[in-house]
Amino acid sequence: RRASKPSLPETAPPSFMSTFSILRKGSVDATCGLIITLLSVVDVALLLVLSLSQTVASLFKGVTRSSSDLLLSRPSVVVVGGSFSGLWAQRALSDSYDVTLVDFKDYFEYTPGVLRLFVQPSWLSRLSGPLPRRRNKLVVGEVVAVHPTEITLRTADGEEAQIPFDYLLLGCGSSYAAAPVKASPREPDLPSRRRSWEEAAARLARASSVLIAGGGPVAVELAAEVLDAYPSVSVTLVTSGTSLCSGLPAAVGEATARWLELRGAALHYSSRVESVRPDSVTLVGGQVLSADIVYPCMGAPPASAPLEGSLASQLDERRRLRLTPQLQPAEQNGSPASGWSRVFGMGDVASLPAGELQLGHTAELNAHVAAENMRRSAAGRPLEEYPRGAVGCERSPRVFCVSLGPHDGVVAFNGLVLSGAVAAVTKRILEWTKVAACAERPVGVAFWKFGDAASAWLSMTVLPPPPPAPHEPKVILLFDGVCLLCSTFVHFLLDHNADQRIHFCALQSEPGKDILTRHGLPLDVSTVVLIDECGAHVRSSAALRTLRHCGAPYCFLYALAALPRPLRDFGYRMVAASRYRLFGKDDGSACRRMTKAMRARFLST
C-alpha cells in the first residue's frame, strides 16, 4: 500500500511556495479555458460561414451529376491508419478522390497526451473522438496483408476482406510495450478503450513504488504525471543514456531532470536494461531493481506486421519501411521497388532520413508529401522529395512539447526551448486544436494550416533546425575569388566559425562551377552562394545564413533574415555593384598564413 503523506496541523498556515503553486496552477487552467472558449466561438462562426457559403454555392451552381456518379469516376485511395499522418492525408484528399480510411478502431486518440490517463482516465473524452466519415468511407478492421493493388483486412467478426485501390497511403503507426499507451485491436471502440485506461489507473493508484525503464519523452512524461498526482509514490527512472530526452536539445533534458529530482524521483543514468518483468528490471551486470509496477518505455516498434509478406525485402533492420525521397517503397540500395509506384509510406512505419524524429508533427509532414505525390502521380507530373516538398528545405522543423504534469512542461521549436507554465498552456492548446482538426472542425484545420506554414517559414529564416551531426554534409560557401571584400569575409569566417563546418570554394574554380551546375545555378560572381542542409542560398540570404554559424555577437545578425528578402537583396546588390571600386581586387597580397586544418577547408578538387 502507498504510504500516506503526513498531514499538517490544521492551524499551520500555508507556505508561500504552496500558495504560489496553487495560484500558478489556477492561472494555467484559467488561461487554457479562456483560449479554448475563444477558439470554440471562432469554430462556431466558421461553421456558420461555411454552411452558408455551401448553401449559396449549391443554389447557383446546380447539380449536374449525382454524388454516386462522381465517386465512381474518381480514383480510389486507401489510407491505412487513423492517426496523425493518415488523418492529414484523408483531409487533404477527400474532396478530390474516393478515399477509404482503414483502422482497427473507430476513434482517434491524441497519443502525445495519453500519459495523463494513467492518473486521470476521464481526460480521454478530451483526447479522442470518432474517426471522420463525412467526406470519406470508414472501414474498421485490422490490416493483415498489403499487395500492389489491394489490402487484406480482418474485421471484428474474424472474417477477411479485400479492398482494392488505385493508390495506397500507409500510415500504420507503431506499438508500445507499456500498455495501454497505444491502442490495440482489442480496443476497437471508445468504451473498450475507456475500460483499459480505468484499469491501468486503478492499478497505479494501488502502487507505492513505480519503476520506469527508459529516459525519453514518454518515460519523463509518465514519471511527471505519477509524481504530480501521487507525490508520496517512489518513482525511479532507469536510462542507458547520460541524460534524459537525449534526442532533443540538451536544455530539455536538463529542465526535465531538475523537475523530477525536485519532486524526489531517483534517476539512474548509463544503466542498460537487460530484461523487464512486471515488478522488476535486471540491469546489465546483474543488478535487480524492484517496484510495485514497472513500465517499459524504451521505444515504439513500427506496426509493420502487414508488410512482412510482400514488402518484407523493403523493411530495414528496425522493421521500418524503406522509402525513396518521394516516399515510395525502396530497395536496400535506395532504388524504387518494382511494382509499388502507387504506394506511399508515412509516419512511424516509415524509415525517415537521418536526424528526423518520429513525432506527430513529422508524421504530418510525411503526409504532406505523400498526398501531394499521389496527386502528381495521378496527373503524370514529377514527384516532390521529402522534406523539401513539405517545408521548402532539406531539414524539417523539430516541434515538440514534453509535459511535466498538467501545469508545467518544456516546449521546443528547433533550438528554442521554453519551460514552465507557457509550455503547459501550449501543450493543452495544441492538444485541443489537433483533436478539433482530426474531427474536421474548421478552427482546428485552419489553426494547423497556419501553424504548419508558420513553422516552415520560421525554420527557413529566424529559427533554423539545429546543426546536423558531424557526419552529415558540410556547409559550402562559394565566393568571388578575385574580390578583396569576399576574401576578407572568408578570413573573418576562418576566425569565427567555431564548429569549422563551413568549407570554401571560389565561384570561378572548376569545383565551384560543378557545384553550381548540380544545384541549377548560373555562374554569377556578383553574389556569394551558400550550400547547406536547406539547399542553395544566394545574396543576403547566403550571407546571413553564413553568419549564424559564427559565435556571438555575429550570429545574432541572422535575425535580419526576418526582413523581406527584396529589401535585403537591394542592399546586397548596392554593395556588390561597387565592391571592386570601393575595396579593390585580391591580387594575392591579402593571403594569410594558414594552418593545415584551414587549408583543408578550401575545396580544390
VMD Tcl script that draws the C-alpha trace (Angstrom):
set ca {
  {0.00 0.00 0.00}
  {1.14 3.54 -0.71}
  {2.25 5.37 2.44}
  {0.07 8.37 3.16}
  {1.69 11.79 3.19}
  {1.95 13.27 6.73}
  {-0.73 15.89 7.22}
  {-0.02 19.37 8.55}
  {-1.74 20.59 11.71}
  {-4.97 22.39 10.92}
  {-3.55 25.59 12.44}
  {-0.41 25.59 10.28}
  {-0.53 28.44 7.75}
  {0.08 27.53 4.11}
  {3.61 28.21 2.94}
  {4.37 30.87 0.37}
  {5.50 28.23 -2.15}
  {2.32 26.17 -1.80}
  {0.20 29.32 -2.22}
  {2.22 30.32 -5.29}
  {1.82 26.81 -6.72}
  {-1.95 26.96 -6.30}
  {-2.13 30.37 -7.95}
  {0.13 29.20 -10.78}
  {-1.97 26.12 -11.45}
  {-5.11 28.20 -11.37}
  {-3.66 30.68 -13.86}
  {-2.72 27.89 -16.26}
  {-6.21 26.40 -16.09}
  {-7.85 29.82 -16.48}
  {-5.66 30.78 -19.44}
  {-6.32 27.49 -21.21}
  {-10.04 27.76 -20.53}
  {-10.18 31.30 -21.94}
  {-8.24 30.43 -25.09}
  {-10.28 27.28 -25.73}
  {-13.52 29.22 -25.23}
  {-12.42 31.82 -27.78}
  {-11.41 29.09 -30.22}
  {-14.79 27.40 -29.75}
  {-16.59 30.67 -30.56}
  {-14.46 31.10 -33.68}
  {-15.23 27.48 -34.61}
  {-18.99 28.09 -34.42}
  {-18.66 31.25 -36.51}
  {-16.60 29.43 -39.15}
  {-19.13 26.60 -39.26}
  {-21.95 29.07 -39.90}
  {-19.99 30.86 -42.63}
  {-19.02 27.59 -44.34}
  {-22.59 26.24 -44.17}
  {-23.97 29.45 -45.64}
  {-21.39 29.57 -48.42}
  {-22.02 25.93 -49.34}
  {-25.77 26.56 -49.47}
  {-25.35 29.61 -51.71}
  {-22.90 27.78 -53.96}
  {-25.27 24.84 -54.42}
  {-28.12 27.19 -55.40}
  {-26.13 28.93 -58.13}
  {-24.04 26.02 -59.34}
  {-26.71 23.37 -59.61}
  {-26.10 19.64 -59.61}
  {-25.49 18.00 -62.98}
  {-24.29 14.63 -61.73}
  {-25.21 12.60 -58.71}
  {-22.67 12.22 -55.91}
  {-22.52 8.48 -56.52}
  {-21.52 9.09 -60.16}
  {-18.79 11.44 -59.01}
  {-17.41 8.86 -56.58}
  {-17.37 6.17 -59.25}
  {-15.44 8.40 -61.64}
  {-12.72 9.33 -59.14}
  {-9.55 7.31 -58.39}
  {-9.83 5.22 -55.25}
  {-7.37 5.99 -52.45}
  {-6.98 3.77 -49.40}
  {-5.40 5.38 -46.32}
  {-4.27 2.90 -43.66}
  {-4.09 4.42 -40.18}
  {-6.39 6.81 -38.34}
  {-3.74 8.85 -36.58}
  {-1.68 11.95 -37.46}
  {-0.40 11.07 -40.94}
  {-3.47 9.13 -42.05}
  {-5.94 11.80 -40.99}
  {-3.88 14.58 -42.57}
  {-3.92 12.67 -45.86}
  {-7.66 11.99 -45.51}
  {-8.41 15.69 -45.04}
  {-6.20 16.67 -47.98}
  {-7.59 14.15 -50.48}
  {-11.25 13.54 -49.65}
  {-12.65 16.37 -51.79}
  {-10.96 15.13 -54.98}
  {-10.69 11.35 -54.58}
  {-12.72 8.40 -53.37}
  {-10.95 7.99 -50.03}
  {-11.35 4.96 -47.78}
  {-9.87 5.29 -44.29}
  {-8.94 1.96 -42.68}
  {-8.15 1.42 -38.99}
  {-8.70 -1.32 -36.42}
  {-10.57 1.20 -34.24}
  {-13.33 3.71 -34.96}
  {-11.88 6.61 -32.96}
  {-8.92 8.98 -32.95}
  {-6.80 9.34 -29.81}
  {-4.27 12.14 -29.28}
  {-1.30 9.93 -28.35}
  {1.03 12.69 -27.06}
  {-1.47 13.44 -24.30}
  {-2.46 9.92 -23.19}
  {0.03 9.61 -20.33}
  {-2.29 11.77 -18.23}
  {-4.86 8.99 -18.50}
  {-2.79 6.84 -16.14}
  {-3.85 9.20 -13.35}
  {-6.97 10.83 -14.84}
  {-8.78 8.38 -17.17}
  {-11.74 10.75 -17.54}
  {-9.43 13.02 -19.61}
  {-9.93 10.56 -22.50}
  {-13.04 12.45 -23.60}
  {-10.82 15.49 -24.33}
  {-8.24 13.49 -26.26}
  {-10.44 11.43 -28.52}
  {-13.29 11.49 -30.97}
  {-14.88 9.42 -33.76}
  {-12.88 8.96 -36.95}
  {-14.24 11.09 -39.81}
  {-16.67 9.65 -42.31}
  {-18.49 12.70 -43.72}
  {-16.32 13.06 -46.84}
  {-14.82 9.57 -46.91}
  {-15.62 5.93 -46.27}
  {-14.53 4.40 -42.97}
  {-13.71 0.70 -42.70}
  {-12.96 -0.71 -39.24}
  {-10.71 -3.74 -39.40}
  {-7.12 -4.87 -38.86}
  {-4.95 -4.85 -41.98}
  {-3.18 -8.21 -42.23}
  {-1.58 -8.02 -45.69}
  {-0.65 -5.43 -48.31}
  {-0.41 -6.11 -52.04}
  {0.36 -3.81 -55.01}
  {-3.34 -3.38 -55.89}
  {-5.28 -4.33 -52.74}
  {-5.10 -4.78 -49.00}
  {-6.47 -7.63 -46.89}
  {-8.07 -6.88 -43.55}
  {-9.69 -8.85 -40.75}
  {-12.95 -7.49 -39.37}
  {-14.19 -7.73 -35.77}
  {-16.11 -10.96 -36.53}
  {-12.93 -12.66 -37.80}
  {-13.81 -12.51 -41.48}
  {-11.19 -11.42 -44.05}
  {-11.96 -8.97 -46.84}
  {-10.04 -7.34 -49.69}
  {-10.14 -3.65 -50.53}
  {-8.77 -2.73 -53.97}
  {-7.17 0.65 -54.57}
  {-5.68 2.87 -57.22}
  {-3.37 4.45 -54.65}
  {-2.38 3.40 -51.13}
  {-1.00 5.57 -48.30}
  {0.44 3.56 -45.43}
  {0.36 5.23 -42.02}
  {0.26 2.05 -39.91}
  {1.77 3.71 -36.83}
  {3.59 1.90 -34.04}
  {3.03 -0.20 -30.94}
  {4.28 0.25 -27.38}
  {5.34 -2.18 -24.68}
  {3.88 -0.16 -21.79}
  {0.17 -0.90 -22.11}
  {-2.15 0.81 -22.73}
  {-0.12 3.73 -24.19}
  {-1.03 2.66 -27.73}
  {-4.46 1.26 -28.59}
  {-4.68 -2.36 -29.77}
  {-7.18 -4.32 -31.90}
  {-8.73 -5.47 -28.60}
  {-9.98 -1.89 -28.17}
  {-11.99 -1.22 -31.36}
  {-14.26 1.39 -29.79}
  {-14.13 4.11 -27.14}
  {-15.98 2.16 -24.40}
  {-13.40 -0.66 -24.54}
  {-10.56 1.88 -24.64}
  {-12.00 3.70 -21.64}
  {-12.10 0.44 -19.66}
  {-8.41 -0.18 -20.41}
  {-7.45 3.24 -19.07}
  {-9.61 2.88 -15.99}
  {-7.97 -0.47 -15.19}
  {-4.48 0.99 -15.70}
  {-5.31 3.99 -13.49}
  {-6.74 1.77 -10.72}
  {-3.60 -0.39 -10.76}
  {-1.35 2.64 -10.45}
  {-3.46 4.09 -7.62}
  {-2.74 0.97 -5.54}
  {1.05 1.19 -6.02}
  {3.56 2.70 -3.61}
  {6.56 2.44 -5.98}
  {6.94 2.81 -9.75}
  {9.93 1.97 -11.94}
  {10.12 3.35 -15.48}
  {12.63 1.79 -17.88}
  {13.60 4.48 -20.36}
  {14.73 8.09 -20.48}
  {12.88 9.51 -23.46}
  {9.91 11.90 -23.53}
  {7.35 9.15 -22.85}
  {9.23 7.95 -19.76}
  {9.70 11.50 -18.49}
  {6.04 12.47 -19.02}
  {4.79 9.31 -17.32}
  {7.07 9.91 -14.31}
  {5.87 13.50 -14.08}
  {2.19 12.51 -14.19}
  {2.72 9.99 -11.39}
  {4.63 12.45 -9.19}
  {2.10 15.22 -9.75}
  {-0.89 13.03 -8.88}
  {0.76 10.88 -6.17}
  {3.60 12.87 -4.53}
  {4.29 10.13 -1.97}
  {4.90 7.40 -4.55}
  {8.54 6.37 -5.06}
  {9.43 6.89 -8.74}
  {12.62 5.57 -10.34}
  {13.79 6.14 -13.92}
  {16.44 3.91 -15.47}
  {18.04 5.00 -18.74}
  {21.03 3.83 -20.75}
  {21.79 7.43 -21.74}
  {23.78 10.04 -19.88}
  {20.81 12.45 -19.84}
  {17.05 12.49 -20.21}
  {15.45 13.11 -23.61}
  {18.85 12.70 -25.26}
  {17.39 13.01 -28.78}
  {16.20 16.55 -28.01}
  {18.20 19.71 -27.20}
  {20.27 19.42 -24.01}
  {18.18 22.13 -22.33}
  {15.13 19.84 -22.47}
  {16.92 17.05 -20.62}
  {18.29 19.44 -18.03}
  {14.91 21.06 -17.34}
  {13.05 17.75 -17.06}
  {15.73 16.25 -14.79}
  {15.56 19.25 -12.44}
  {11.77 19.00 -12.25}
  {11.80 15.27 -11.47}
  {14.63 15.41 -8.94}
  {12.98 18.31 -7.13}
  {9.99 16.04 -6.54}
  {12.04 13.11 -5.32}
  {12.46 10.95 -8.43}
  {15.53 8.69 -8.50}
  {17.32 8.92 -11.85}
  {19.73 6.14 -12.89}
  {21.86 7.13 -15.87}
  {24.11 4.89 -18.00}
  {22.16 1.86 -16.79}
  {21.38 -0.55 -19.59}
  {18.36 -2.81 -19.03}
  {18.83 -6.49 -19.78}
  {15.31 -7.76 -19.01}
  {11.97 -6.46 -17.76}
  {9.44 -8.18 -15.51}
  {6.09 -6.84 -14.23}
  {7.68 -5.95 -10.87}
  {11.41 -5.63 -11.58}
  {14.13 -4.91 -14.14}
  {17.51 -6.56 -14.41}
  {20.40 -4.36 -15.49}
  {23.39 -5.47 -17.50}
  {25.77 -6.69 -14.81}
  {23.08 -8.43 -12.79}
  {21.67 -5.68 -10.56}
  {17.93 -6.05 -9.97}
  {15.64 -3.08 -9.27}
  {12.13 -3.82 -7.97}
  {8.87 -1.85 -7.75}
  {5.14 -2.46 -7.48}
  {4.74 -1.54 -11.16}
  {7.28 -1.47 -13.98}
  {6.59 0.48 -17.16}
  {8.90 -0.34 -20.10}
  {9.27 2.89 -22.11}
  {12.17 2.02 -24.40}
  {10.97 2.78 -27.90}
  {7.97 2.23 -30.12}
  {8.45 -0.54 -32.72}
  {6.63 0.08 -36.01}
  {3.34 -1.71 -36.65}
  {4.76 -3.26 -39.82}
  {3.37 -6.80 -39.46}
  {1.07 -6.36 -42.50}
  {4.15 -5.57 -44.62}
  {6.11 -8.68 -43.61}
  {4.83 -10.58 -46.64}
  {5.02 -8.85 -49.98}
  {7.11 -5.91 -48.71}
  {9.49 -7.90 -46.49}
  {12.57 -7.07 -48.58}
  {11.74 -3.35 -48.31}
  {11.89 -3.35 -44.48}
  {15.08 -2.22 -42.77}
  {16.74 -3.76 -39.71}
  {14.30 -1.91 -37.42}
  {11.37 -3.31 -39.49}
  {10.53 0.14 -40.84}
  {9.60 0.58 -44.49}
  {12.47 1.86 -46.63}
  {11.36 4.76 -48.79}
  {12.69 6.76 -51.70}
  {12.92 10.55 -51.28}
  {9.45 10.59 -52.89}
  {8.19 8.32 -50.02}
  {7.62 5.27 -52.22}
  {8.84 1.79 -51.17}
  {12.55 1.37 -51.87}
  {15.01 -1.47 -52.25}
  {18.04 -1.79 -49.97}
  {20.14 0.27 -52.40}
  {17.59 3.10 -52.34}
  {16.11 2.48 -55.80}
  {12.30 2.36 -56.18}
  {10.77 -1.05 -55.54}
  {9.30 -2.52 -58.70}
  {5.51 -2.64 -58.79}
  {4.93 -0.34 -55.82}
  {4.88 3.09 -57.50}
  {1.30 3.75 -56.34}
  {2.09 3.10 -52.68}
  {3.42 5.76 -50.28}
  {4.67 5.41 -46.70}
  {4.42 7.90 -43.84}
  {4.55 8.18 -40.06}
  {6.06 5.74 -37.56}
  {6.17 2.85 -40.02}
  {8.44 4.81 -42.37}
  {12.24 4.81 -42.28}
  {12.94 8.55 -42.24}
  {16.10 10.44 -43.25}
  {18.91 10.66 -40.69}
  {18.19 13.19 -37.96}
  {14.38 13.06 -38.34}
  {12.48 12.43 -35.10}
  {9.44 10.14 -35.03}
  {6.95 12.81 -33.93}
  {3.30 13.52 -34.68}
  {4.31 16.72 -36.48}
  {6.88 14.81 -38.55}
  {4.24 12.23 -39.48}
  {2.01 15.01 -40.81}
  {4.89 16.44 -42.84}
  {5.29 12.96 -44.36}
  {1.60 13.08 -45.24}
  {2.05 16.49 -46.93}
  {4.48 14.97 -49.43}
  {2.73 11.59 -49.74}
  {-0.63 13.21 -50.56}
  {0.91 15.72 -52.97}
  {2.90 12.99 -54.74}
  {-0.23 10.88 -55.05}
  {-1.87 13.80 -56.85}
  {1.19 14.31 -59.02}
  {1.37 10.62 -59.87}
  {-2.28 10.64 -60.93}
  {-1.62 13.70 -63.12}
  {1.64 12.33 -64.58}
  {3.77 15.13 -63.08}
  {7.22 14.87 -61.44}
  {7.13 13.91 -57.77}
  {8.42 16.01 -54.90}
  {11.08 14.92 -52.41}
  {10.75 14.79 -48.65}
  {11.14 17.00 -46.66}
  {11.68 19.79 -49.22}
  {8.21 19.22 -50.65}
  {6.66 19.90 -47.24}
  {8.85 22.63 -45.71}
  {10.95 24.04 -48.58}
  {14.35 22.85 -47.29}
  {16.32 19.71 -46.53}
  {15.63 19.57 -42.78}
  {12.17 19.59 -41.25}
  {11.35 21.67 -38.15}
  {11.66 19.99 -34.75}
  {8.49 20.83 -32.85}
  {7.76 19.03 -29.61}
  {6.41 19.52 -26.10}
  {7.22 17.45 -23.02}
  {4.54 17.71 -20.33}
  {5.53 17.73 -16.66}
  {2.14 17.18 -15.14}
  {-0.90 19.26 -16.15}
  {0.61 22.64 -15.17}
  {4.24 22.50 -16.26}
  {6.37 21.35 -19.17}
  {9.06 22.10 -21.72}
  {8.27 23.20 -25.28}
  {10.86 23.49 -28.04}
  {10.98 24.68 -31.60}
  {14.28 23.72 -33.22}
  {16.88 25.25 -30.89}
  {14.48 27.47 -28.90}
  {13.50 25.87 -25.58}
  {10.92 27.30 -23.13}
  {9.87 25.73 -19.86}
  {7.23 26.36 -17.23}
  {3.60 27.41 -17.45}
  {3.91 28.63 -21.06}
  {4.74 25.07 -22.11}
  {1.75 23.66 -20.24}
  {-0.60 26.14 -21.92}
  {0.98 25.44 -25.31}
  {0.58 21.68 -24.90}
  {-3.08 21.96 -23.97}
  {-3.89 24.30 -26.88}
  {-2.03 22.04 -29.32}
  {-3.96 19.10 -27.88}
  {-7.37 20.78 -28.26}
  {-6.76 22.10 -31.77}
  {-5.34 18.81 -33.03}
  {-8.37 16.86 -31.81}
  {-10.56 19.50 -33.49}
  {-8.58 19.21 -36.75}
  {-8.89 15.43 -36.78}
  {-12.66 15.86 -36.34}
  {-12.55 18.22 -39.38}
  {-13.73 21.16 -37.32}
  {-12.83 24.34 -39.23}
  {-10.97 26.11 -36.40}
  {-8.69 23.11 -35.89}
  {-8.00 22.69 -39.61}
  {-7.31 26.42 -40.02}
  {-5.11 26.56 -36.89}
  {-2.85 23.77 -38.11}
  {-2.67 25.01 -41.70}
  {-1.40 28.31 -40.36}
  {0.84 26.54 -37.84}
  {2.47 24.32 -40.47}
  {3.12 27.29 -42.78}
  {4.48 29.41 -39.92}
  {6.78 26.67 -38.62}
  {8.21 26.09 -42.10}
  {8.82 29.82 -42.58}
  {10.44 30.23 -39.14}
  {12.59 27.17 -39.76}
  {13.90 28.63 -43.02}
  {14.50 32.12 -41.61}
  {14.70 33.10 -37.95}
  {14.88 29.74 -36.11}
  {16.59 27.13 -38.31}
  {16.89 23.50 -37.18}
  {19.91 22.59 -35.02}
  {23.16 21.99 -36.92}
  {23.43 18.44 -38.26}
  {25.72 15.92 -36.65}
  {29.39 15.94 -37.72}
  {28.91 13.03 -40.12}
  {26.24 14.92 -42.08}
  {27.02 17.07 -45.15}
  {29.22 20.13 -44.65}
  {28.33 23.72 -45.45}
  {29.98 25.18 -48.57}
  {30.42 28.89 -49.23}
  {31.12 29.82 -52.87}
  {32.71 33.27 -53.26}
  {34.22 35.56 -55.90}
  {37.87 34.52 -55.94}
  {39.15 37.93 -57.12}
  {37.05 40.14 -54.81}
  {39.04 41.58 -51.87}
  {35.86 42.11 -49.84}
  {34.93 38.44 -50.35}
  {38.42 37.31 -49.33}
  {38.20 39.43 -46.19}
  {34.83 37.81 -45.38}
  {36.39 34.36 -45.79}
  {39.23 35.31 -43.42}
  {36.63 36.53 -40.91}
  {34.82 33.19 -41.10}
  {38.04 31.24 -40.60}
  {38.43 33.07 -37.30}
  {34.84 32.99 -36.08}
  {33.27 29.76 -37.43}
  {33.77 27.81 -34.20}
  {32.38 24.47 -35.38}
  {34.50 24.63 -38.56}
  {31.62 23.28 -40.66}
  {31.99 25.91 -43.38}
  {34.14 24.94 -46.35}
  {35.14 27.40 -49.06}
  {35.37 27.34 -52.82}
  {35.90 30.04 -55.46}
  {32.99 30.51 -57.84}
  {35.34 30.65 -60.84}
  {37.10 27.34 -60.00}
  {36.18 24.06 -61.65}
  {34.83 22.57 -58.38}
  {32.79 25.75 -57.89}
  {31.29 25.52 -61.37}
  {30.44 21.85 -60.79}
  {28.64 22.69 -57.52}
  {26.67 25.46 -59.22}
  {25.64 23.10 -62.02}
  {24.46 20.43 -59.56}
  {22.22 22.98 -57.88}
  {20.93 24.50 -61.11}
  {22.60 27.89 -60.58}
  {24.38 30.07 -63.17}
  {27.91 31.39 -62.66}
  {27.27 34.85 -61.16}
  {30.25 36.40 -59.37}
  {28.10 39.24 -58.00}
  {26.81 37.01 -55.19}
  {28.14 34.55 -52.67}
  {26.37 31.18 -52.68}
  {25.82 29.07 -49.57}
  {25.05 25.35 -49.83}
  {23.69 23.90 -46.57}
  {21.11 21.42 -45.27}
  {18.30 23.64 -46.57}
  {19.64 23.86 -50.14}
  {21.30 26.68 -52.09}
  {21.07 30.32 -50.99}
  {22.25 33.50 -52.72}
  {22.85 37.19 -51.92}
  {21.64 38.39 -48.50}
  {20.17 35.01 -47.54}
  {23.53 33.35 -48.14}
  {25.45 35.96 -46.14}
  {23.06 35.88 -43.17}
  {22.82 32.08 -43.07}
  {26.63 32.02 -43.05}
  {26.78 34.33 -40.02}
  {24.56 32.02 -37.96}
  {27.48 29.57 -37.89}
  {29.61 32.17 -36.08}
  {29.76 32.84 -32.38}
  {28.10 35.71 -30.53}
  {27.51 38.52 -31.24}
  {27.80 37.90 -35.01}
  {25.24 35.07 -35.07}
  {22.57 37.48 -33.80}
  {22.70 39.27 -37.15}
  {20.79 36.30 -38.56}
  {17.65 37.90 -37.11}
  {17.79 40.26 -40.11}
  {16.57 37.31 -42.18}
  {13.09 38.19 -40.90}
  {13.16 41.31 -43.13}
  {11.57 40.97 -46.59}
  {14.09 39.40 -48.97}
  {13.66 42.02 -51.74}
  {14.66 44.72 -49.25}
  {17.67 42.72 -48.03}
  {18.78 41.86 -51.55}
  {18.52 45.51 -52.66}
  {21.13 46.48 -50.08}
  {23.28 43.50 -51.02}
  {23.21 44.40 -54.72}
  {24.21 48.01 -53.93}
  {27.36 46.81 -52.18}
  {28.10 44.10 -54.76}
  {27.88 46.56 -57.67}
  {30.63 48.76 -56.23}
  {32.75 46.21 -54.38}
  {35.71 46.31 -56.80}
  {35.77 50.11 -56.84}
  {35.47 50.51 -53.06}
  {37.51 47.55 -51.84}
  {39.63 46.53 -54.82}
  {40.61 43.12 -56.16}
  {42.59 40.41 -54.45}
  {46.00 40.28 -56.14}
  {47.33 37.74 -53.69}
  {48.69 40.23 -51.17}
  {45.71 39.55 -48.89}
  {46.80 35.94 -48.36}
  {47.45 34.90 -44.77}
  {49.43 32.10 -43.27}
  {47.06 29.19 -42.76}
  {47.32 26.00 -40.78}
  {46.87 22.61 -42.40}
  {43.34 22.45 -40.95}
  {42.45 25.79 -42.54}
  {43.77 24.74 -45.94}
  {41.71 21.55 -45.74}
  {38.54 23.66 -45.67}
  {39.20 25.00 -49.19}
  {37.83 22.78 -51.97}
  {40.27 22.42 -54.83}
  {39.27 19.07 -56.32}
}
mol new
graphics top color blue
foreach p $ca { graphics top sphere $p radius 0.5 }
foreach p [lrange $ca 0 end-1] q [lrange $ca 1 end] { graphics top cylinder $p $q radius 0.2 }
display resetview
